[in-house]
Amino acid sequence: MSGRKIEQTREALLRILSDMHSDDRFNLITFSSSVSTWKTAVVTGSTSHIENAKRHVKGIHARGGTNINDAVLEAVNMLDDAEKKEILPERSASIIILLTDGAPTSGVTDKNEIRKNVKNAIKQRYTLYCLGFGYDVDYDLLEAMALENGGVARRIYEDSDSDLQLQGFYNEIATPILSDIKFLYSENAVSSLTTNIFRHYYMGSEIVVAGHIEDNSLDVLAVQINARASQNDLVLNTTASVQGMAGILKNQTYIFGEYTERLWAYLTIQQLLEQIISASPLQKELLTQKALELSLKYNFVTSLTSMVVTKPTEGEDTQTMLADKPKDEGKKEEDTISGFSRALGGRSRLGSYNDQVIHKEIMSTRRIHEDLSEIRENKEAIQPRFSVSDYPHFIIQLEGGSHLCLNIGGRPGLQPLSVQLINDPKTEIQVFGQLLRADGRGKLQSSFNKFIIRYGTSKLAVSSAEISLENGEHIHHSPWPFSATYYYDRLKFTTELGKILRITLDDKVTLVIVVYEGDSLALYVDSHPFSEATTGLIGQFYNGAEISILVNTGNKGKIIYGAIENPVTREMWKDYRPQKSSSSISCWVLQLPLSTLELLN
């Protein structure tokens, strides 16, 4: 590995190290033709260990050979040794992250043997994630190893910012909430279930189970959810009214017809395609046939099917166009360039589950953020709202992965209003937003058209037209570039697609500003170490104060943060945040009137 790939590998490792928790355990293993470890055993994620690890990463140089087999087995042995010596917390999740740019060229090079060795060593106790850099990597091997051991594989492209590509991936696995999750249904009540046993459940993710209800006369569908949390085992029993949910879905229109059935088909096809990767020749043929039949029946374009589009043209013969689903294909093994690779064996904590609950919606499940004691007392099933509103003013991710949509009610005057959003005297970060009257097309009566960020002596002003930076006597103005990265003192700015600005302050705080719906702006906090002294409209939710959402009935409840208590409702809103799996978000909506805000000139 050399050039851009070695730089991306360093960036990836530095990103992972920066996101470590102090109570995590981790180690680094470098491998070329041989394998070496940074430390003899896993260490805590203390500040000193993280800084030493970063210095180690920055000193990595390219070497020849790629011994994937021994590197992964060494990571497994290290975790096994930590388990035996009781170095790891009793209830936690162990993961191995493999980073490589090539195919196996040293040690064991037979791919089937490597997969067998890794699977036999892990024995479903740890999760393996694989990151492949560039097109020279043997991505088929990485994907097979990851899927066989409860993880996923990702390709990191050379011509893009690896930090941005890794952000969504690492957010998926950064904080395990539950392990050994099982969804159990009444005997003979359901059939054709998609996967209903999961190794881990991570903060910010969701679990969906779909299937067929066998008994058409069934009034209530019962489900029991078993899982292991950080402090104890969780058993959650819940029910859903089959007829009631059917009535709700009947009133929802969907371009392809019955949504729930297509969701089941989609999940089933995806899981069949994953099983094909590690199946025997006979099993592979049967799985392929089943996936192909479902793809054709429900009109999904997959790696097994194509879509033919007939386009009639006036005065000409009918044109036929063929569309295949893009495949993630790299160079063949003969073209690979072996080089430096990395494996990271680590331990991520199992987060608190005091305020998590899993909610059943017919044959699917979504996690919401509510108080368990209130849920157990409330016998009425929660009925989610399916209509999607406009964009909220702010989206705030709460502890546990649920979201708060914070809106400002009322219509501002003709003059724009400056609203203090964040004020942290300890980190010297202040954020202001300029609120204007909306044009009347959206649900809200106002929108933001400018954000100002003060950090020490620097002042950054962002509108849809330009980005300006002021530091002392110097002022720099620039229109939005389509894609660029700038560094200034302790600030880093990265623009994407000409409408996303990612601002990193002193490698600690990351704020993201998005242009949407013409010249409207949205801002959200991506990562932060804000102090307990932080105030402001959205800053009050990032100062470490306990936040609770208590459900009253249905979609209504109340949020308690500090000494403040306000009503909230459960709704669907559009999501302006990039790199999200869906364009809409289910959140608790907090509506604050203009009169309650601290307005500044």
C-alpha positions as CSV (number, residue, x, y, z in Angstrom):
1,M,0.0,0.0,0.0
2,S,1.4,3.4,-0.9
3,G,0.4,6.9,-2.0
4,R,-3.3,7.8,-1.5
5,K,-4.2,4.4,0.0
6,I,-1.7,4.7,2.9
7,E,-3.0,8.2,3.6
8,Q,-6.6,6.9,3.6
9,T,-5.7,4.1,6.0
10,R,-4.2,6.5,8.4
11,E,-7.2,8.8,8.1
12,A,-9.5,5.9,8.8
13,L,-7.6,4.7,11.8
14,L,-7.4,8.3,13.2
15,R,-11.1,8.7,12.7
16,I,-11.8,5.4,14.6
17,L,-9.5,6.3,17.4
18,S,-11.0,9.8,17.8
19,D,-14.4,8.2,18.3
20,M,-13.3,5.9,21.1
21,H,-14.9,6.1,24.5
22,S,-12.8,6.2,27.6
23,D,-14.2,2.9,28.8
24,D,-13.6,1.1,25.5
25,R,-10.7,-1.4,25.2
26,F,-8.7,-1.6,22.0
27,N,-5.4,-2.5,20.3
28,L,-3.8,-2.2,16.9
29,I,-2.4,-4.9,14.7
30,T,-0.3,-4.2,11.7
31,F,0.4,-6.9,9.1
32,S,2.3,-7.3,5.9
33,S,3.9,-10.7,5.2
34,S,4.2,-10.9,9.0
35,V,2.0,-9.7,11.9
36,S,2.9,-7.3,14.7
37,T,0.9,-5.7,17.6
38,W,1.1,-2.2,19.0
39,K,0.5,-3.4,22.6
40,T,0.7,-7.0,24.0
41,A,-2.9,-6.7,25.2
42,V,-5.9,-4.5,24.8
43,V,-5.8,-1.2,26.6
44,T,-8.3,1.4,27.8
45,G,-9.5,4.3,25.6
46,S,-7.8,6.8,27.9
47,T,-6.6,10.1,26.5
48,S,-2.9,9.0,26.8
49,H,-3.5,5.7,25.1
50,I,-5.4,7.4,22.2
51,E,-2.7,10.0,21.7
52,N,0.0,7.3,21.7
53,A,-2.0,5.2,19.3
54,K,-2.4,8.2,16.9
55,R,1.3,8.8,17.0
56,H,1.8,5.1,16.2
57,V,-0.6,5.4,13.3
58,K,1.1,8.5,11.8
59,G,4.4,6.5,11.7
60,I,3.0,3.7,9.7
61,H,4.9,3.0,6.4
62,A,4.1,0.7,3.5
63,R,5.5,-2.8,3.5
64,G,5.2,-5.8,1.2
65,G,2.8,-8.8,1.5
66,T,-0.7,-9.2,2.9
67,N,-1.2,-11.9,5.5
68,I,-4.9,-11.5,6.2
69,N,-5.4,-14.9,7.8
70,D,-2.8,-14.5,10.6
71,A,-3.8,-10.9,11.3
72,V,-7.5,-11.7,11.9
73,L,-6.6,-14.8,14.0
74,E,-4.2,-12.7,16.1
75,A,-7.0,-10.2,16.8
76,V,-9.3,-13.1,17.8
77,N,-6.6,-14.5,20.1
78,M,-6.1,-11.1,21.7
79,L,-9.8,-10.8,22.5
80,D,-9.9,-14.4,23.8
81,D,-7.0,-13.6,26.1
82,A,-8.7,-10.4,27.4
83,E,-11.8,-12.5,28.1
84,K,-9.9,-15.1,30.1
85,K,-8.1,-12.4,32.1
86,E,-11.4,-10.6,32.7
87,I,-10.0,-7.4,31.3
88,L,-13.2,-6.7,29.4
89,P,-16.5,-5.7,31.0
90,E,-18.9,-8.5,31.5
91,R,-21.6,-7.0,29.3
92,S,-20.0,-5.5,26.3
93,A,-19.6,-6.1,22.5
94,S,-16.3,-7.1,20.9
95,I,-15.6,-6.1,17.3
96,I,-12.7,-6.5,14.9
97,I,-12.3,-4.0,12.1
98,L,-10.1,-5.2,9.3
99,L,-8.6,-2.5,6.9
100,T,-6.8,-3.7,3.8
101,D,-6.1,-2.7,0.2
102,G,-5.2,-6.1,-1.4
103,A,-5.7,-9.8,-1.7
104,P,-4.0,-12.4,0.6
105,T,-0.5,-12.9,-0.7
106,S,1.4,-14.2,2.4
107,G,0.7,-17.0,4.8
108,V,-2.6,-18.7,4.0
109,T,-3.7,-17.5,0.6
110,D,-6.5,-19.8,-0.2
111,K,-9.7,-17.8,0.3
112,N,-11.9,-20.6,1.3
113,E,-9.4,-21.7,3.9
114,I,-9.1,-18.2,5.3
115,R,-12.9,-17.9,5.6
116,K,-13.0,-21.3,7.4
117,N,-10.2,-20.4,9.8
118,V,-11.7,-17.0,10.7
119,K,-15.2,-18.4,11.2
120,N,-14.0,-21.3,13.4
121,A,-11.9,-18.9,15.5
122,I,-14.6,-16.3,16.0
123,K,-17.4,-18.8,16.7
124,Q,-20.1,-16.1,16.6
125,R,-18.6,-14.4,19.7
126,Y,-17.2,-11.3,18.0
127,T,-18.3,-9.3,15.0
128,L,-15.9,-8.7,12.0
129,Y,-16.2,-5.5,9.9
130,C,-14.0,-5.2,6.8
131,L,-12.9,-2.0,5.0
132,G,-11.4,-2.4,1.6
133,F,-9.4,0.5,0.1
134,G,-9.5,1.1,-3.7
135,Y,-10.3,-1.4,-6.5
136,D,-7.3,-3.6,-6.1
137,V,-8.8,-5.1,-2.9
138,D,-10.3,-8.6,-3.0
139,Y,-13.7,-7.3,-2.0
140,D,-15.6,-10.6,-2.5
141,L,-13.4,-12.1,0.2
142,L,-13.9,-9.2,2.6
143,E,-17.7,-9.3,2.1
144,A,-17.9,-13.0,2.6
145,M,-15.8,-12.9,5.8
146,A,-17.8,-10.0,7.2
147,L,-21.3,-11.5,6.5
148,E,-20.2,-14.9,7.9
149,N,-19.2,-13.2,11.2
150,G,-22.1,-10.9,11.8
151,G,-20.6,-7.7,10.2
152,V,-20.6,-5.8,6.9
153,A,-18.0,-4.8,4.4
154,R,-17.4,-1.4,2.9
155,R,-15.3,-0.2,0.0
156,I,-13.4,3.1,0.5
157,Y,-12.8,4.8,-2.8
158,E,-9.4,6.4,-3.5
159,D,-10.7,9.6,-5.2
160,S,-12.9,10.6,-2.2
161,D,-12.4,11.8,1.3
162,S,-12.1,8.6,3.4
163,D,-13.1,10.5,6.5
164,L,-16.5,11.3,5.0
165,Q,-17.0,7.8,3.7
166,L,-16.2,6.3,7.1
167,Q,-18.5,8.7,9.0
168,G,-21.7,6.8,8.3
169,F,-20.0,3.4,8.7
170,Y,-18.5,4.1,12.1
171,N,-21.7,5.8,13.4
172,E,-23.4,2.5,12.7
173,I,-21.2,0.5,15.0
174,A,-19.9,3.1,17.5
175,T,-22.2,2.4,20.4
176,P,-23.8,-1.1,20.8
177,I,-27.0,-0.8,22.8
178,L,-28.2,-4.4,22.9
179,S,-26.8,-7.9,22.1
180,D,-28.4,-11.3,21.3
181,I,-31.7,-9.8,20.2
182,K,-34.5,-12.2,19.4
183,F,-38.1,-11.5,18.2
184,L,-40.4,-14.4,19.2
185,Y,-44.0,-14.7,17.9
186,S,-46.9,-16.9,18.8
187,E,-46.7,-20.4,17.5
188,N,-48.4,-20.8,14.0
189,A,-49.3,-17.1,14.0
190,V,-46.7,-16.1,11.4
191,S,-44.6,-17.6,8.6
192,S,-41.9,-16.7,6.1
193,L,-40.2,-14.5,8.6
194,T,-37.2,-12.4,7.6
195,T,-34.2,-12.5,10.0
196,N,-35.5,-12.3,13.6
197,I,-32.3,-13.0,15.5
198,F,-29.7,-10.2,15.6
199,R,-26.2,-10.2,17.2
200,H,-26.1,-6.5,18.0
201,Y,-28.3,-3.4,18.0
202,Y,-26.5,-0.1,17.7
203,M,-27.5,3.4,18.6
204,G,-29.1,5.2,15.8
205,S,-29.9,2.0,13.8
206,E,-33.2,0.2,13.5
207,I,-34.4,-3.4,13.3
208,V,-37.1,-4.5,10.9
209,V,-38.7,-7.9,10.9
210,A,-41.3,-8.8,8.3
211,G,-43.4,-11.9,7.6
212,H,-46.8,-13.3,6.7
213,I,-49.7,-13.6,9.2
214,E,-51.0,-17.1,8.8
215,D,-54.4,-16.7,10.6
216,N,-56.5,-14.1,8.8
217,S,-59.0,-14.0,11.7
218,L,-56.2,-13.0,14.1
219,D,-57.2,-9.9,16.0
220,V,-54.0,-9.2,18.0
221,L,-50.4,-10.1,17.1
222,A,-48.2,-10.7,20.1
223,V,-44.4,-10.5,20.1
224,Q,-41.8,-11.1,22.8
225,I,-38.4,-9.4,22.4
226,N,-35.4,-10.8,24.3
227,A,-32.1,-9.1,24.5
228,R,-29.0,-8.5,26.7
229,A,-28.4,-4.9,27.8
230,S,-25.6,-3.3,29.7
231,Q,-27.0,-4.0,33.2
232,N,-29.5,-6.8,32.8
233,D,-31.5,-8.9,30.4
234,L,-34.4,-7.3,28.7
235,V,-37.8,-9.1,28.1
236,L,-40.4,-6.9,26.3
237,N,-43.9,-8.2,25.5
238,T,-46.1,-6.1,23.3
239,T,-49.1,-6.5,21.0
240,A,-50.5,-4.8,17.9
241,S,-54.0,-4.7,16.6
242,V,-54.0,-6.5,13.2
243,Q,-57.3,-5.0,12.1
244,G,-56.5,-1.6,13.4
245,M,-53.1,-1.4,11.6
246,A,-54.7,-2.8,8.5
247,G,-57.2,0.1,8.6
248,I,-54.3,2.6,8.9
249,L,-52.4,1.1,6.0
250,K,-55.5,0.9,3.8
251,N,-55.7,4.7,3.8
252,Q,-52.0,5.1,2.8
253,T,-51.3,5.3,-0.9
254,Y,-48.1,3.9,-2.4
255,I,-47.0,3.9,-6.0
256,F,-46.3,0.2,-6.2
257,G,-49.3,-1.0,-4.2
258,E,-49.2,-2.9,-0.9
259,Y,-46.2,-1.5,1.0
260,T,-45.9,-4.1,3.8
261,E,-45.7,-7.0,1.4
262,R,-43.1,-5.3,-0.8
263,L,-41.1,-4.5,2.3
264,W,-41.1,-8.2,3.2
265,A,-40.1,-9.1,-0.3
266,Y,-37.3,-6.6,-0.4
267,L,-35.8,-7.8,3.0
268,T,-36.1,-11.4,1.9
269,I,-34.3,-10.8,-1.4
270,Q,-31.5,-8.9,0.4
271,Q,-31.0,-11.6,2.9
272,L,-31.0,-14.3,0.2
273,L,-28.4,-12.4,-1.8
274,E,-26.2,-12.2,1.4
275,Q,-26.6,-16.0,2.0
276,I,-25.6,-16.7,-1.6
277,I,-22.1,-15.3,-0.9
278,S,-21.2,-18.0,1.6
279,A,-23.4,-20.9,0.3
280,S,-22.4,-24.2,-1.1
281,P,-22.8,-24.7,-4.9
282,L,-26.1,-26.6,-4.4
283,Q,-27.5,-24.1,-1.8
284,K,-26.3,-21.2,-4.0
285,E,-28.4,-22.5,-6.9
286,L,-31.6,-22.9,-4.8
287,L,-31.1,-19.5,-3.1
288,T,-30.5,-17.8,-6.5
289,Q,-33.6,-19.3,-7.9
290,K,-35.7,-18.1,-5.0
291,A,-34.2,-14.6,-5.0
292,L,-34.8,-14.4,-8.8
293,E,-38.4,-15.4,-8.5
294,L,-39.1,-12.8,-5.8
295,S,-37.2,-10.1,-7.8
296,L,-39.3,-10.7,-10.9
297,K,-42.6,-11.0,-9.0
298,Y,-42.2,-7.7,-7.1
299,N,-40.2,-5.9,-9.9
300,F,-37.0,-5.2,-8.0
301,V,-33.8,-4.6,-10.0
302,T,-31.1,-6.7,-8.3
303,S,-27.8,-8.2,-9.2
304,L,-29.9,-11.1,-10.7
305,T,-32.3,-9.0,-12.8
306,S,-32.4,-6.1,-15.3
307,M,-35.1,-3.5,-16.1
308,V,-36.1,-3.0,-19.7
309,V,-37.6,0.4,-20.5
310,T,-39.4,0.9,-23.8
311,K,-39.4,4.6,-24.9
312,P,-41.7,5.5,-27.8
313,T,-40.3,8.3,-29.9
314,E,-42.5,10.3,-32.3
315,G,-41.8,9.5,-35.9
316,E,-39.2,6.8,-35.0
317,D,-39.2,3.2,-34.1
318,T,-39.7,2.4,-30.4
319,Q,-36.4,2.5,-28.5
320,T,-35.6,-0.1,-25.9
321,M,-33.2,0.6,-23.0
322,L,-31.8,-1.9,-20.6
323,A,-30.9,-1.0,-17.0
324,D,-28.9,-3.3,-14.7
325,K,-28.3,-2.7,-11.0
326,P,-24.7,-1.4,-10.6
327,K,-22.3,-3.9,-9.2
328,D,-19.4,-3.1,-6.8
329,E,-16.7,-4.8,-9.0
330,G,-13.1,-4.1,-8.6
331,K,-10.0,-5.4,-10.5
332,K,-9.4,-9.1,-10.6
333,E,-7.1,-10.8,-8.2
334,E,-4.3,-11.0,-10.8
335,D,-4.2,-7.2,-10.9
336,T,-4.1,-6.6,-7.1
337,I,-1.2,-4.7,-5.6
338,S,-0.3,-6.2,-2.2
339,G,0.8,-3.8,0.5
340,F,0.3,-2.6,4.0
341,S,-2.9,-3.6,5.8
342,R,-4.3,-3.1,9.2
343,A,-6.6,-4.9,11.6
344,L,-8.0,-3.3,14.7
345,G,-9.4,-5.5,17.5
346,G,-11.4,-3.5,19.9
347,R,-14.3,-3.5,22.4
348,S,-17.2,-1.1,22.2
349,R,-19.3,-0.6,25.3
350,L,-22.9,-1.7,25.6
351,G,-24.8,1.5,26.3
352,S,-27.4,2.1,29.0
353,Y,-30.8,0.7,28.2
354,N,-32.7,2.5,30.9
355,D,-34.8,4.4,28.4
356,Q,-34.9,2.3,25.3
357,V,-37.9,0.4,24.0
358,I,-38.7,-1.5,20.8
359,H,-42.1,-0.9,19.3
360,K,-44.0,-3.4,17.2
361,E,-45.8,-2.3,14.0
362,I,-47.6,-5.4,12.6
363,M,-44.6,-7.3,11.2
364,S,-42.0,-4.6,11.5
365,T,-40.2,-3.1,14.4
366,R,-38.8,0.4,15.1
367,R,-37.0,1.6,18.1
368,I,-38.2,4.8,19.9
369,H,-36.8,6.7,22.8
370,E,-39.3,6.6,25.7
371,D,-39.5,5.8,29.4
372,L,-40.0,2.1,30.0
373,S,-41.9,2.5,33.2
374,E,-44.4,4.8,31.4
375,I,-44.7,2.3,28.6
376,R,-45.5,-0.6,30.9
377,E,-48.2,1.4,32.6
378,N,-49.7,2.5,29.3
379,K,-51.8,-0.4,27.9
380,E,-52.8,1.5,24.8
381,A,-50.7,0.5,21.7
382,I,-48.7,3.4,20.2
383,Q,-50.0,4.2,16.7
384,P,-47.3,5.9,14.6
385,R,-48.3,8.7,12.2
386,F,-47.4,8.0,8.6
387,S,-47.8,11.4,7.0
388,V,-44.5,13.3,6.3
389,S,-44.4,17.0,7.2
390,D,-42.0,19.5,5.9
391,Y,-38.4,20.0,7.1
392,P,-38.0,20.8,10.8
393,H,-35.9,23.8,12.0
394,F,-33.5,21.5,13.9
395,I,-32.9,17.7,14.3
396,I,-31.3,16.7,17.5
397,Q,-30.2,13.1,18.1
398,L,-30.8,12.1,21.7
399,E,-29.0,9.5,23.8
400,G,-30.2,6.1,22.7
401,G,-30.6,7.0,19.0
402,S,-34.1,8.6,18.9
403,H,-34.6,12.1,17.6
404,L,-36.1,15.5,18.6
405,C,-37.4,17.8,15.9
406,L,-37.2,21.3,17.4
407,N,-39.4,23.9,15.7
408,I,-40.0,27.6,16.3
409,G,-43.7,28.5,16.1
410,G,-45.1,31.8,15.0
411,R,-44.3,34.2,12.2
412,P,-41.4,36.6,12.6
413,G,-41.8,40.3,11.7
414,L,-40.4,41.8,8.5
415,Q,-36.9,42.2,10.0
416,P,-34.8,39.1,10.5
417,L,-34.3,37.9,14.1
418,S,-31.0,36.6,15.5
419,V,-31.4,33.6,17.7
420,Q,-28.7,32.3,20.0
421,L,-28.4,28.6,19.2
422,I,-25.2,27.5,21.1
423,N,-23.2,29.3,23.7
424,D,-20.4,27.4,25.5
425,P,-18.1,29.7,27.5
426,K,-15.6,26.9,28.2
427,T,-14.9,26.0,24.6
428,E,-15.5,29.6,23.4
429,I,-18.0,28.4,20.8
430,Q,-21.1,30.5,19.9
431,V,-23.6,29.9,17.2
432,F,-26.3,32.2,16.0
433,G,-29.0,31.8,13.4
434,Q,-30.9,34.4,11.4
435,L,-34.6,33.7,11.3
436,L,-36.8,35.0,8.4
437,R,-40.4,34.8,7.4
438,A,-41.1,31.8,5.2
439,D,-42.7,32.3,1.8
440,G,-45.8,30.4,2.8
441,R,-45.1,27.2,0.9
442,G,-44.0,25.1,3.9
443,K,-45.6,24.0,7.1
444,L,-43.4,26.3,9.2
445,Q,-43.8,30.1,9.1
446,S,-40.1,30.8,9.3
447,S,-36.8,29.5,8.1
448,F,-33.1,30.2,8.7
449,N,-31.1,31.9,5.9
450,K,-27.8,32.6,7.7
451,F,-25.7,31.1,10.5
452,I,-22.8,32.8,12.4
453,I,-20.2,30.7,14.3
454,R,-17.8,32.4,16.7
455,Y,-14.8,30.4,17.8
456,G,-12.2,32.3,19.8
457,T,-11.2,35.3,17.6
458,S,-12.6,33.7,14.5
459,K,-16.1,34.5,13.0
460,L,-17.6,32.3,10.3
461,A,-20.7,33.5,8.5
462,V,-22.6,31.1,6.2
463,S,-25.5,31.9,3.8
464,S,-26.8,30.1,0.8
465,A,-24.8,32.5,-1.4
466,E,-21.4,32.6,0.3
467,I,-19.1,31.6,3.1
468,S,-17.1,34.3,4.8
469,L,-14.4,34.0,7.5
470,E,-13.3,37.0,9.6
471,N,-10.2,36.8,11.8
472,G,-9.0,40.1,13.2
473,E,-8.6,42.6,10.4
474,H,-8.8,39.9,7.7
475,I,-12.1,39.0,6.0
476,H,-12.3,36.2,3.3
477,H,-15.4,35.8,1.2
478,S,-16.0,32.8,-1.1
479,P,-19.0,31.4,-2.9
480,W,-19.9,27.7,-2.2
481,P,-17.4,25.5,-4.0
482,F,-18.8,22.2,-5.2
483,S,-16.3,20.1,-3.3
484,A,-13.3,21.4,-1.4
485,T,-11.5,21.3,2.0
486,Y,-9.9,24.4,3.7
487,Y,-7.8,24.7,6.8
488,Y,-7.5,27.9,8.8
489,D,-5.9,28.0,12.2
490,R,-7.9,25.5,14.3
491,L,-10.8,25.3,11.8
492,K,-11.4,22.9,9.0
493,F,-14.2,23.4,6.4
494,T,-15.3,20.7,3.9
495,T,-17.9,21.4,1.3
496,E,-19.8,18.6,-0.5
497,L,-22.0,18.8,-3.6
498,G,-22.1,22.6,-3.3
499,K,-24.8,22.4,-0.6
500,I,-23.2,20.7,2.5
501,L,-20.6,22.4,4.7
502,R,-18.9,20.4,7.4
503,I,-17.1,22.6,10.0
504,T,-14.6,21.0,12.4
505,L,-13.4,23.1,15.3
506,D,-10.1,22.1,16.9
507,D,-10.7,18.4,15.8
508,K,-13.4,18.1,18.5
509,V,-16.6,19.8,17.5
510,T,-18.3,19.1,14.1
511,L,-21.2,21.2,12.9
512,V,-22.9,20.6,9.6
513,I,-24.8,23.2,7.6
514,V,-27.1,22.1,4.7
515,V,-28.7,24.2,2.0
516,Y,-32.2,22.9,1.1
517,E,-35.4,24.1,-0.6
518,G,-33.8,27.0,-2.4
519,D,-31.9,29.3,0.0
520,S,-33.0,27.8,3.4
521,L,-30.3,26.6,5.7
522,A,-30.3,23.9,8.4
523,L,-27.7,23.2,11.0
524,Y,-27.1,20.2,13.1
525,V,-24.4,19.0,15.6
526,D,-22.5,15.9,14.3
527,S,-20.1,15.5,17.2
528,H,-19.2,17.6,20.2
529,P,-17.5,17.8,23.6
530,F,-19.7,20.8,24.8
531,S,-19.4,21.6,28.5
532,E,-22.1,21.5,31.2
533,A,-22.2,25.3,31.0
534,T,-23.6,25.2,27.4
535,T,-26.8,27.2,26.8
536,G,-28.8,28.3,23.7
537,L,-31.8,27.0,21.8
538,I,-30.1,23.8,20.8
539,G,-27.1,24.0,23.1
540,Q,-29.3,23.2,26.1
541,F,-29.7,19.7,24.8
542,Y,-25.9,19.1,24.6
543,N,-24.8,20.1,28.1
544,G,-25.1,16.7,29.6
545,A,-28.4,17.4,31.4
546,E,-30.7,14.4,31.7
547,I,-33.4,14.3,29.0
548,S,-36.5,12.2,29.4
549,I,-39.5,11.6,27.1
550,L,-42.6,10.3,28.8
551,V,-45.4,8.9,26.7
552,N,-49.0,9.8,27.7
553,T,-51.2,8.2,25.1
554,G,-50.6,7.4,21.4
555,N,-48.3,9.8,19.8
556,K,-48.4,12.4,22.6
557,G,-46.0,12.8,25.5
558,K,-43.8,15.3,27.3
559,I,-40.1,16.0,27.3
560,I,-38.3,16.9,30.5
561,Y,-34.8,18.5,30.3
562,G,-33.3,20.1,33.4
563,A,-36.1,22.0,35.1
564,I,-38.1,22.5,31.9
565,E,-41.1,20.4,30.8
566,N,-42.8,20.7,27.4
567,P,-45.4,18.7,25.5
568,V,-44.2,16.7,22.4
569,T,-45.9,14.7,19.7
570,R,-44.6,11.8,17.6
571,E,-44.5,12.7,13.9
572,M,-42.8,12.1,10.6
573,W,-40.7,14.9,9.1
574,K,-38.4,15.3,6.2
575,D,-34.7,14.8,6.9
576,Y,-32.2,17.3,5.4
577,R,-29.2,15.5,6.8
578,P,-26.9,13.9,4.2
579,Q,-25.8,10.3,4.2
580,K,-29.0,9.1,5.9
581,S,-30.8,5.9,4.8
582,S,-34.1,7.6,4.4
583,S,-35.4,11.0,3.3
584,S,-37.8,11.2,6.3
585,I,-37.4,10.8,10.0
586,S,-39.7,9.7,12.9
587,C,-39.1,12.2,15.8
588,W,-40.6,13.8,18.8
589,V,-41.7,17.3,17.8
590,L,-41.1,20.1,20.3
591,Q,-42.8,23.4,19.3
592,L,-41.4,26.5,20.9
593,P,-43.2,29.9,20.4
594,L,-41.2,32.9,19.4
595,S,-41.9,34.5,22.7
596,T,-39.8,32.0,24.6
597,L,-36.6,32.5,22.6
598,E,-33.7,34.7,23.5
599,L,-33.7,37.1,20.6
600,L,-30.5,39.1,19.9
601,N,-30.0,42.1,17.7
